[in-house]
Amino acid sequence: MAKRDYYEVLGVPKEASKDDIKKAYRKLAIQYHPDRNPGNKEAEEKFKEATEAYEVLSDDHKKSAYDQFGFAGVEGMAGEGHNWSNFRGFEDIFGGGDFSSIFDTIFGGGFGGFNGGRGGGRSGPRSGANLRYDIEIPFKDAVFGTKVEVQYSRSEACPSCGGGGAAAGSGRKTCPVCEGAGQIRQSSGFFSMASTCHNCHGEGTIIEHPCKECGGAGTRKKRQKVQITIPSGIENGKRLVVPRQGDAGPNGGPPGDLYVFIRVASHEYFERQNADLYCAVPVSITQASLGAEIHVHTLDDKTIKVKIPPGVQNGKLLRINGEGVPLAGRRGSLYIKVMVQIPAKLSRRGRELMEELSRVEGENANPRPIPLADLER
């Protein structure tokens, strides 16, 4: 599914202030947060979409790049392998604490202790982080599609403890420091400050006997290979989503997704505009003057016959239907630009013939400028 404009996602105009952007995001985040919509995939996607939009529009540098260049201006701000799309929840994006305390920190409170109905820390299963992989493919593969194999590292659930982090026969117990809240509150006069519990790191529970294989992490790193199908007609800068091939989720949660970003290499002879291909072909003065039939090699290694009309001018585009990019069930066109070649050096006989042609046809020693409109044709 195509990405929506970030301003459209948050429902704010382009000239919206930071305050307006924050308020719009807060409303959407409360509505679609996964803790309020357990198991609702559509709500989770809307939450991710709103969070991504807020991350860009709340940052002056990213917002400026997005306003100038659109998605292309902000996609390159994360390197290969970076967990750019780690939208598991506010804990991962804004750094610890439960749902209520995070909103209090970001938006100035006013949520009355709401924490999504969990009643404490965040020790339950959560979705894993999404991963990013950048790949460059040849121009021809982007036009006609292909299959590529990518290799990368991801976290997978520990086979010994099943992702729970506890040794066999043991489990988790309530954190004795925060008593399951996942955070510690300290009062000073009229103010109450909340911080993530240092003992359980906001989980609300601790593992008594950690799994020996993973050390209690519940996950382990693994190199894996995944085959990606590149559809025909894919454009430079597009991304493909491979579901459930990201990092395994904490505490046995489902894995995130793998996002594959496509860079298309340039071609020596061909260029692309939407569904059409362009190339340039040299013809001689006699071919251009008298007309000819030439053979042209296409991008898919075919040889086609192309008729050069008599009197064709240098730079003229000849259109060949059905030899362009396969896109949406049809193929675009191939445009061939005629490049008339002027001999750098003539033989003695060739010079005699050219001089004779000049006498027969006559030469205009005082030419008038050509209208620009004629040049465009």
Secondary structure as the mmCIF struct_conf table of DSSP 4:
data_model
#
loop_
_struct_conf.conf_type_id
_struct_conf.id
_struct_conf.beg_label_comp_id
_struct_conf.beg_label_asym_id
_struct_conf.beg_label_seq_id
_struct_conf.end_label_comp_id
_struct_conf.end_label_asym_id
_struct_conf.end_label_seq_id
HELX_LH_PP_P HELX_LH_PP_P1 ALA A 2 ASP A 5
HELX_RH_AL_P HELX_RH_AL_P1 TYR A 6 LEU A 10
TURN_TY1_P TURN_TY1_P1 GLY A 11 GLY A 11
TURN_TY1_P TURN_TY1_P2 LYS A 14 GLU A 15
HELX_RH_AL_P HELX_RH_AL_P2 LYS A 18 TYR A 32
TURN_TY1_P TURN_TY1_P3 PRO A 34 ARG A 36
BEND BEND1 ASN A 37 ASN A 37
TURN_TY1_P TURN_TY1_P4 PRO A 38 GLY A 39
HELX_RH_AL_P HELX_RH_AL_P3 LYS A 41 LEU A 57
TURN_TY1_P TURN_TY1_P5 SER A 58 SER A 58
BEND BEND2 ASP A 59 ASP A 59
HELX_RH_AL_P HELX_RH_AL_P4 ASP A 60 PHE A 69
TURN_TY1_P TURN_TY1_P6 GLY A 70 GLY A 70
HELX_RH_AL_P HELX_RH_AL_P5 PHE A 71 GLU A 75
TURN_TY1_P TURN_TY1_P7 GLY A 76 MET A 77
BEND BEND3 ALA A 78 ALA A 78
TURN_TY1_P TURN_TY1_P8 GLU A 80 GLY A 81
TURN_TY1_P TURN_TY1_P9 TRP A 84 SER A 85
BEND BEND4 ARG A 88 ARG A 88
HELX_RH_AL_P HELX_RH_AL_P6 PHE A 90 PHE A 94
TURN_TY1_P TURN_TY1_P10 GLY A 95 GLY A 95
BEND BEND5 GLY A 96 GLY A 97
HELX_RH_AL_P HELX_RH_AL_P7 PHE A 99 PHE A 107
BEND BEND6 GLY A 109 GLY A 109
BEND BEND7 PHE A 111 PHE A 111
TURN_TY1_P TURN_TY1_P11 GLY A 112 GLY A 113
TURN_TY1_P TURN_TY1_P12 GLY A 116 GLY A 117
BEND BEND8 GLY A 120 GLY A 120
BEND BEND9 GLY A 124 GLY A 124
HELX_LH_PP_P HELX_LH_PP_P2 SER A 127 ASN A 130
STRN STRN1 LEU A 131 ILE A 137
HELX_RH_AL_P HELX_RH_AL_P8 PHE A 139 PHE A 144
STRN STRN2 THR A 146 ALA A 157
TURN_TY1_P TURN_TY1_P13 PRO A 159 GLY A 163
BEND BEND10 GLY A 164 GLY A 164
STRN STRN3 ALA A 166 ALA A 166
HELX_LH_PP_P HELX_LH_PP_P3 ALA A 167 ALA A 167
TURN_TY1_P TURN_TY1_P14 ALA A 168 GLY A 169
STRN STRN4 ARG A 172 THR A 174
TURN_TY1_P TURN_TY1_P15 PRO A 176 GLY A 180
BEND BEND11 ALA A 181 GLY A 182
STRN STRN5 GLN A 183 SER A 188
TURN_TY1_P TURN_TY1_P16 GLY A 189 PHE A 190
STRN STRN6 PHE A 191 THR A 196
TURN_TY1_P TURN_TY1_P17 HIS A 198 GLY A 202
BEND BEND12 GLU A 203 GLY A 204
STRN STRN7 THR A 205 ILE A 207
BEND BEND13 GLU A 208 HIS A 209
STRN STRN8 PRO A 210 PRO A 210
TURN_TY1_P TURN_TY1_P18 LYS A 212 GLY A 216
BEND BEND14 GLY A 218 GLY A 218
STRN STRN9 THR A 219 ILE A 230
TURN_TY1_P TURN_TY1_P19 SER A 232 GLY A 233
HELX_LH_PP_P HELX_LH_PP_P4 ILE A 234 GLU A 235
TURN_TY1_P TURN_TY1_P20 ASN A 236 GLY A 237
STRN STRN10 ARG A 239 VAL A 242
TURN_TY1_P TURN_TY1_P21 PRO A 243 ARG A 244
BEND BEND15 GLY A 246 GLY A 246
HELX_LH_PP_P HELX_LH_PP_P5 ASP A 247 GLY A 249
HELX_RH_3T_P HELX_RH_3T_P1 PRO A 250 GLY A 252
HELX_LH_PP_P HELX_LH_PP_P6 GLY A 253 PRO A 255
STRN STRN11 LEU A 258 VAL A 264
BEND BEND16 GLU A 268 TYR A 269
STRN STRN12 GLU A 271 GLN A 273
TURN_TY1_P TURN_TY1_P22 ASN A 274 ALA A 275
STRN STRN13 ASP A 276 SER A 284
HELX_RH_AL_P HELX_RH_AL_P9 ILE A 285 LEU A 290
STRN STRN14 ALA A 292 HIS A 297
TURN_TY1_P TURN_TY1_P23 LEU A 299 ASP A 300
BEND BEND17 ASP A 301 ASP A 301
STRN STRN15 THR A 303 ILE A 308
TURN_TY1_P TURN_TY1_P24 PRO A 310 GLY A 311
HELX_LH_PP_P HELX_LH_PP_P7 VAL A 312 GLN A 313
TURN_TY1_P TURN_TY1_P25 ASN A 314 GLY A 315
STRN STRN16 LEU A 317 ILE A 320
TURN_TY1_P TURN_TY1_P26 ASN A 321 GLY A 322
BEND BEND18 GLY A 324 GLY A 324
STRN STRN17 PRO A 326 LEU A 327
TURN_TY1_P TURN_TY1_P27 ALA A 328 GLY A 329
STRN STRN18 ARG A 330 ARG A 331
STRN STRN19 LEU A 334 GLN A 341
HELX_LH_PP_P HELX_LH_PP_P8 ILE A 342 PRO A 343
BEND BEND19 ALA A 344 LYS A 345
HELX_RH_AL_P HELX_RH_AL_P10 ARG A 348 GLU A 361
BEND BEND20 ALA A 365 ASN A 366
HELX_LH_PP_P HELX_LH_PP_P9 PRO A 367 PRO A 371
HELX_RH_AL_P HELX_RH_AL_P11 LEU A 372 GLU A 376
#
